[in-house]
Amino acid sequence: MTSTLRMFAKKALGIDAWNSDDHQRRLVSDAKTIFDVGANVGQSAKTYRRLYPLAQIWSFEPFPTTYETLRHSVADDKFHPVALALSDRVSTTELNIGAVSITNSLLRRQSDTGKTIEVQTDTIDHFCGERGIDSIDILKVDVEGAEDRVFTGANEMFSRGAIRSVFVEVYFRQVYERMPLFWELDARLNRFGFGLCGLYSLNSARDGFLSFGNALYLRHAD
């Protein structure tokens, strides 16, 4: 990403941080419950364990082979790997298998292998209700274009202010079919009382325009 484009995006979006775990640690210094949605093999779980040694980390990964690796990524009794896809309903659905595991998605994209498997889905509201989880300090969502489904499944938690911050992968152009772009997710989180605090790991396509990155949101009350 060019420095000129980076400066323009920073000014237009009103953010002040790039590529920093420390920024998240500073804004949410005392996280006790973390949801790692779209955990893959545990990359984020390892980072969160380093940042928050005492937090309960729930990591969700529906693809069986990847889930087996995830299970062994963090070895302590506060780490909870879950073989589920969090979405907007309690059901089953098809997971589209990508060329690499990090591109597996509930949505389709042109570079998919054409293979699918059936996976179990749940909602954050239902999952938390079943397990007595009253609040989430950090909701990390990286589900390859299906982020809005995860948010829909957390509507009750969002509405009562039970989610403190959101760290979400965002896209600025269509990659998966019918996926929401950054502006749509931003507007949705704004309606729930969240403000954008930072953009991280921004990537640009060959034409120089923004492609995807990660965004951190904090509930205004905090």
C-alpha positions as CSV (number, residue, x, y, z in Angstrom):
1,M,0.0,0.0,0.0
2,T,1.5,3.4,-1.0
3,S,2.2,6.0,1.7
4,T,-0.1,8.5,-0.1
5,L,-3.0,6.1,-0.1
6,R,-2.3,5.1,3.5
7,M,-2.4,8.8,4.6
8,F,-5.6,9.4,2.7
9,A,-7.3,6.4,4.3
10,K,-6.1,7.5,7.7
11,K,-7.5,11.0,7.3
12,A,-10.8,9.9,5.7
13,L,-11.5,7.2,8.3
14,G,-10.3,9.1,11.3
15,I,-8.1,6.4,12.7
16,D,-4.7,6.7,14.4
17,A,-3.0,3.3,14.6
18,W,-1.6,0.7,12.3
19,N,-0.5,-2.9,12.8
20,S,-0.2,-2.9,16.6
21,D,-1.3,-5.6,19.1
22,D,-0.3,-3.0,21.8
23,H,-3.1,-0.7,20.6
24,Q,-5.7,-3.4,21.4
25,R,-4.0,-4.2,24.7
26,R,-4.1,-0.5,25.7
27,L,-7.8,0.0,24.8
28,V,-9.0,-3.2,26.4
29,S,-6.5,-3.7,29.1
30,D,-8.5,-6.1,31.3
31,A,-10.1,-8.6,28.9
32,K,-11.6,-11.6,30.7
33,T,-13.6,-13.2,27.9
34,I,-12.4,-13.4,24.3
35,F,-14.3,-14.9,21.4
36,D,-12.0,-15.9,18.5
37,V,-14.4,-16.6,15.6
38,G,-12.7,-18.1,12.6
39,A,-9.8,-19.3,14.6
40,N,-8.0,-21.4,11.9
41,V,-5.0,-23.1,13.6
42,G,-4.8,-20.8,16.6
43,Q,-2.8,-17.8,15.4
44,S,-5.0,-15.3,17.1
45,A,-5.5,-17.5,20.2
46,K,-1.7,-17.5,20.7
47,T,-1.6,-13.7,20.4
48,Y,-4.4,-13.2,22.8
49,R,-2.9,-15.6,25.3
50,R,0.3,-13.5,25.3
51,L,-1.7,-10.2,25.6
52,Y,-4.2,-11.5,28.2
53,P,-2.6,-14.4,30.2
54,L,-5.7,-14.8,32.4
55,A,-8.5,-14.5,29.9
56,Q,-10.9,-17.2,28.9
57,I,-10.5,-17.7,25.2
58,W,-13.2,-19.4,23.1
59,S,-11.9,-20.3,19.6
60,F,-14.3,-21.4,16.9
61,E,-13.2,-23.4,13.9
62,P,-15.5,-25.7,11.9
63,F,-13.1,-27.4,9.5
64,P,-12.2,-30.7,11.1
65,T,-8.5,-31.0,10.1
66,T,-7.8,-27.3,11.0
67,Y,-9.7,-27.8,14.3
68,E,-7.5,-30.6,15.3
69,T,-4.5,-28.4,14.9
70,L,-6.3,-25.6,16.8
71,R,-7.0,-27.9,19.8
72,H,-3.3,-28.2,20.5
73,S,-2.3,-24.5,19.8
74,V,-2.8,-23.3,23.4
75,A,-2.3,-25.7,26.3
76,D,-4.1,-24.3,29.4
77,D,-7.4,-24.7,31.1
78,K,-8.7,-21.3,30.0
79,F,-8.5,-22.1,26.3
80,H,-11.7,-23.5,24.8
81,P,-11.6,-24.7,21.2
82,V,-15.0,-25.3,19.7
83,A,-15.8,-27.2,16.4
84,L,-18.5,-24.8,15.2
85,A,-19.1,-22.1,12.7
86,L,-20.7,-19.1,14.4
87,S,-23.3,-17.6,12.1
88,D,-26.9,-16.2,12.2
89,R,-28.7,-19.5,13.0
90,V,-28.5,-22.7,14.9
91,S,-28.4,-25.2,12.1
92,T,-26.1,-26.9,9.6
93,T,-24.8,-25.4,6.4
94,E,-22.2,-26.0,3.7
95,L,-18.6,-24.8,4.2
96,N,-16.9,-23.9,0.9
97,I,-13.4,-25.3,0.8
98,G,-10.8,-22.8,-0.4
99,A,-7.4,-23.3,-2.0
100,V,-5.9,-22.9,1.4
101,S,-7.6,-23.4,4.8
102,I,-7.7,-19.7,5.7
103,T,-10.0,-19.1,2.8
104,N,-12.7,-21.6,3.8
105,S,-16.0,-19.8,4.0
106,L,-19.7,-20.0,4.3
107,L,-19.7,-17.9,1.1
108,R,-18.4,-18.8,-2.3
109,R,-15.5,-17.3,-4.2
110,Q,-14.1,-17.8,-7.6
111,S,-10.9,-19.5,-6.4
112,D,-12.7,-22.2,-4.3
113,T,-11.9,-25.8,-4.9
114,G,-15.6,-26.6,-5.6
115,K,-15.7,-28.9,-2.6
116,T,-17.9,-28.4,0.4
117,I,-18.5,-30.1,3.7
118,E,-21.5,-29.8,6.1
119,V,-20.8,-28.1,9.3
120,Q,-22.7,-27.2,12.4
121,T,-23.6,-23.6,13.0
122,D,-24.6,-21.7,16.1
123,T,-25.2,-18.1,17.1
124,I,-23.3,-16.1,19.7
125,D,-26.6,-15.3,21.5
126,H,-27.5,-19.0,21.7
127,F,-24.0,-20.2,22.6
128,C,-23.6,-17.7,25.4
129,G,-27.0,-18.4,26.7
130,E,-26.3,-22.1,26.9
131,R,-23.0,-21.6,28.7
132,G,-23.9,-18.7,31.0
133,I,-21.5,-16.3,29.3
134,D,-22.8,-12.8,30.2
135,S,-20.4,-10.6,28.3
136,I,-17.6,-10.6,25.8
137,D,-14.6,-8.2,26.1
138,I,-13.1,-8.9,22.7
139,L,-15.1,-10.3,19.8
140,K,-12.6,-11.2,17.1
141,V,-14.2,-12.1,13.8
142,D,-12.4,-13.4,10.7
143,V,-14.8,-15.6,8.7
144,E,-14.0,-14.7,5.1
145,G,-16.9,-12.5,4.2
146,A,-19.6,-13.9,6.5
147,E,-18.9,-11.4,9.3
148,D,-22.4,-9.9,9.0
149,R,-23.9,-13.3,9.8
150,V,-21.9,-13.5,13.0
151,F,-23.1,-10.0,14.0
152,T,-26.7,-11.0,13.3
153,G,-26.3,-14.0,15.6
154,A,-25.1,-11.6,18.3
155,N,-27.9,-9.1,18.1
156,E,-29.2,-9.6,21.6
157,M,-25.7,-9.4,23.1
158,F,-25.0,-6.2,21.1
159,S,-28.3,-4.7,22.0
160,R,-27.7,-5.0,25.7
161,G,-24.2,-3.7,25.5
162,A,-22.6,-7.1,26.5
163,I,-19.9,-6.9,23.8
164,R,-17.1,-4.5,24.7
165,S,-15.0,-4.4,21.6
166,V,-14.9,-5.9,18.1
167,F,-11.8,-6.8,16.1
168,V,-12.9,-7.8,12.6
169,E,-11.4,-8.5,9.2
170,V,-12.8,-6.0,6.6
171,Y,-12.8,-5.9,2.8
172,F,-13.0,-2.9,0.6
173,R,-13.9,-4.8,-2.6
174,Q,-15.9,-7.9,-3.3
175,V,-14.0,-11.2,-3.0
176,Y,-16.8,-13.6,-1.8
177,E,-20.3,-13.7,-3.2
178,R,-22.7,-11.4,-1.4
179,M,-20.2,-10.3,1.2
180,P,-20.5,-7.1,3.2
181,L,-17.8,-4.5,2.6
182,F,-16.1,-2.3,5.2
183,W,-18.6,0.5,4.9
184,E,-21.6,-1.8,5.7
185,L,-20.0,-3.4,8.7
186,D,-18.8,0.0,9.9
187,A,-22.4,1.4,9.7
188,R,-23.8,-1.7,11.5
189,L,-21.3,-1.4,14.4
190,N,-21.9,2.3,14.6
191,R,-25.6,1.6,15.1
192,F,-24.7,-0.7,18.0
193,G,-22.7,2.1,19.6
194,F,-19.2,1.3,18.5
195,G,-16.6,3.6,17.2
196,L,-13.6,2.8,14.9
197,C,-10.3,3.0,16.8
198,G,-7.8,1.6,14.3
199,L,-7.1,-0.1,11.0
200,Y,-4.4,-2.7,10.8
201,S,-2.5,-4.9,8.2
202,L,-4.0,-3.0,5.3
203,N,-3.4,-4.6,1.9
204,S,-3.8,-3.1,-1.6
205,A,-4.5,-4.8,-4.9
206,R,-2.4,-4.5,-8.0
207,D,-4.3,-1.3,-9.0
208,G,-3.1,0.3,-5.7
209,F,-6.6,0.5,-4.1
210,L,-7.4,-0.9,-0.7
211,S,-8.3,-4.6,-0.7
212,F,-8.7,-5.8,2.9
213,G,-7.4,-5.4,6.5
214,N,-8.5,-5.5,10.1
215,A,-10.5,-3.0,12.1
216,L,-10.8,-2.4,15.8
217,Y,-14.0,-1.0,17.3
218,L,-14.7,0.0,20.9
219,R,-18.1,0.5,22.4
220,H,-18.6,4.3,23.1
221,A,-19.4,3.7,26.7
222,D,-15.9,2.5,27.3
